[in-house]
Amino acid sequence: ADESSGYESESAERAGAAAAGGTRGRQRRARTAFTSEQVCRLEKTFQRQKYLGATERRKLAAALQLSEIQIKTWFQNRRMKLKRQI
């Protein structure tokens, strides 16, 4: 009677663990709390240019002591915020 492939039960386990707040696999990265100075510099840069190239992103990340991924994500989120405002 129990001849399932295991796929159904596997997805049900994952759904149950997620609903119960289980931590399976990779943990989410903690939210970055940007300082007011970092936000100010990011906003000024965003006003000048909406998209950053790799070189500009690397320089800004070094100047603000953030990772390039944090800079990239901030710019993506800021562009979406601008899009919602328009």
LUMZA-401453 format. One record per residue (C-alpha): residue number from 0; residue in one letter; y negated, x negated, z negated. Coordinates in nm, 2 decimals, always signed. Each point is the difference from the previous one (the first is absolute). Layout:
REM residues N
{resi->NUM | resn->A | py->Y | px->X | pz->Z}
...
//
This chain:
REM residues 86
{resi->0 | resn->A | py->+0.00 | px->+0.00 | pz->+0.00}
{resi->1 | resn->D | py->-0.23 | px->-0.30 | pz->-0.07}
{resi->2 | resn->E | py->-0.01 | px->-0.13 | pz->+0.36}
{resi->3 | resn->S | py->-0.37 | px->-0.06 | pz->+0.05}
{resi->4 | resn->S | py->-0.13 | px->-0.31 | pz->+0.16}
{resi->5 | resn->G | py->-0.20 | px->-0.08 | pz->-0.31}
{resi->6 | resn->Y | py->-0.33 | px->+0.04 | pz->+0.19}
{resi->7 | resn->E | py->-0.08 | px->+0.34 | pz->-0.15}
{resi->8 | resn->S | py->+0.07 | px->-0.11 | pz->-0.36}
{resi->9 | resn->E | py->-0.19 | px->-0.32 | pz->+0.06}
{resi->10 | resn->S | py->-0.32 | px->+0.18 | pz->+0.11}
{resi->11 | resn->A | py->+0.04 | px->+0.25 | pz->-0.29}
{resi->12 | resn->E | py->+0.02 | px->-0.29 | pz->-0.24}
{resi->13 | resn->R | py->-0.31 | px->-0.15 | pz->+0.14}
{resi->14 | resn->A | py->-0.19 | px->+0.33 | pz->-0.02}
{resi->15 | resn->G | py->+0.12 | px->+0.06 | pz->-0.36}
{resi->16 | resn->A | py->-0.10 | px->-0.35 | pz->-0.11}
{resi->17 | resn->A | py->-0.35 | px->+0.04 | pz->+0.17}
{resi->18 | resn->A | py->-0.05 | px->+0.34 | pz->-0.16}
{resi->19 | resn->A | py->+0.11 | px->-0.13 | pz->-0.34}
{resi->20 | resn->G | py->-0.25 | px->-0.29 | pz->+0.03}
{resi->21 | resn->G | py->+0.28 | px->-0.25 | pz->+0.06}
{resi->22 | resn->T | py->-0.08 | px->-0.35 | pz->+0.12}
{resi->23 | resn->R | py->+0.24 | px->-0.09 | pz->+0.28}
{resi->24 | resn->G | py->-0.08 | px->-0.28 | pz->+0.24}
{resi->25 | resn->R | py->-0.34 | px->-0.16 | pz->+0.01}
{resi->26 | resn->Q | py->-0.26 | px->+0.09 | pz->-0.25}
{resi->27 | resn->R | py->-0.35 | px->+0.10 | pz->+0.12}
{resi->28 | resn->R | py->-0.27 | px->-0.26 | pz->-0.05}
{resi->29 | resn->A | py->-0.26 | px->+0.08 | pz->-0.26}
{resi->30 | resn->R | py->-0.33 | px->+0.14 | pz->+0.13}
{resi->31 | resn->T | py->-0.26 | px->-0.27 | pz->+0.04}
{resi->32 | resn->A | py->-0.31 | px->+0.05 | pz->-0.22}
{resi->33 | resn->F | py->-0.28 | px->-0.15 | pz->+0.21}
{resi->34 | resn->T | py->-0.30 | px->-0.13 | pz->-0.19}
{resi->35 | resn->S | py->-0.34 | px->+0.14 | pz->+0.09}
{resi->36 | resn->E | py->-0.09 | px->-0.33 | pz->+0.16}
{resi->37 | resn->Q | py->+0.30 | px->+0.01 | pz->+0.22}
{resi->38 | resn->V | py->-0.07 | px->+0.36 | pz->+0.10}
{resi->39 | resn->C | py->-0.36 | px->-0.08 | pz->+0.08}
{resi->40 | resn->R | py->+0.10 | px->-0.30 | pz->+0.22}
{resi->41 | resn->L | py->+0.27 | px->+0.21 | pz->+0.17}
{resi->42 | resn->E | py->-0.24 | px->+0.28 | pz->+0.07}
{resi->43 | resn->K | py->-0.27 | px->-0.23 | pz->+0.14}
{resi->44 | resn->T | py->+0.26 | px->-0.16 | pz->+0.23}
{resi->45 | resn->F | py->+0.12 | px->+0.35 | pz->+0.10}
{resi->46 | resn->Q | py->-0.35 | px->+0.10 | pz->+0.09}
{resi->47 | resn->R | py->-0.03 | px->-0.30 | pz->+0.24}
{resi->48 | resn->Q | py->+0.35 | px->+0.04 | pz->+0.15}
{resi->49 | resn->K | py->+0.26 | px->+0.26 | pz->-0.04}
{resi->50 | resn->Y | py->+0.29 | px->-0.22 | pz->+0.11}
{resi->51 | resn->L | py->+0.07 | px->-0.35 | pz->-0.12}
{resi->52 | resn->G | py->+0.18 | px->-0.27 | pz->+0.20}
{resi->53 | resn->A | py->+0.25 | px->-0.23 | pz->-0.16}
{resi->54 | resn->T | py->-0.25 | px->-0.28 | pz->-0.06}
{resi->55 | resn->E | py->-0.26 | px->+0.23 | pz->-0.16}
{resi->56 | resn->R | py->+0.26 | px->+0.16 | pz->-0.21}
{resi->57 | resn->R | py->+0.13 | px->-0.33 | pz->-0.12}
{resi->58 | resn->K | py->-0.36 | px->-0.12 | pz->-0.09}
{resi->59 | resn->L | py->-0.08 | px->+0.32 | pz->-0.18}
{resi->60 | resn->A | py->+0.32 | px->+0.00 | pz->-0.19}
{resi->61 | resn->A | py->-0.06 | px->-0.36 | pz->-0.12}
{resi->62 | resn->A | py->-0.36 | px->+0.08 | pz->-0.09}
{resi->63 | resn->L | py->+0.10 | px->+0.31 | pz->-0.20}
{resi->64 | resn->Q | py->+0.32 | px->-0.15 | pz->-0.15}
{resi->65 | resn->L | py->+0.21 | px->+0.28 | pz->+0.15}
{resi->66 | resn->S | py->+0.30 | px->-0.01 | pz->+0.23}
{resi->67 | resn->E | py->-0.05 | px->+0.06 | pz->+0.38}
{resi->68 | resn->I | py->+0.22 | px->+0.30 | pz->-0.04}
{resi->69 | resn->Q | py->-0.23 | px->+0.15 | pz->-0.26}
{resi->70 | resn->I | py->-0.30 | px->-0.06 | pz->+0.23}
{resi->71 | resn->K | py->+0.19 | px->+0.15 | pz->+0.30}
{resi->72 | resn->T | py->+0.10 | px->+0.31 | pz->-0.21}
{resi->73 | resn->W | py->-0.35 | px->+0.05 | pz->-0.14}
{resi->74 | resn->F | py->-0.14 | px->+0.00 | pz->+0.36}
{resi->75 | resn->Q | py->+0.26 | px->+0.24 | pz->+0.12}
{resi->76 | resn->N | py->-0.07 | px->+0.23 | pz->-0.30}
{resi->77 | resn->R | py->-0.38 | px->-0.03 | pz->+0.05}
{resi->78 | resn->R | py->+0.03 | px->+0.09 | pz->+0.37}
{resi->79 | resn->M | py->+0.20 | px->+0.31 | pz->-0.09}
{resi->80 | resn->K | py->-0.26 | px->+0.10 | pz->-0.26}
{resi->81 | resn->L | py->-0.27 | px->-0.04 | pz->+0.27}
{resi->82 | resn->K | py->+0.20 | px->+0.21 | pz->+0.24}
{resi->83 | resn->R | py->+0.04 | px->+0.28 | pz->-0.27}
{resi->84 | resn->Q | py->-0.38 | px->-0.01 | pz->-0.07}
{resi->85 | resn->I | py->-0.08 | px->+0.05 | pz->+0.37}
//
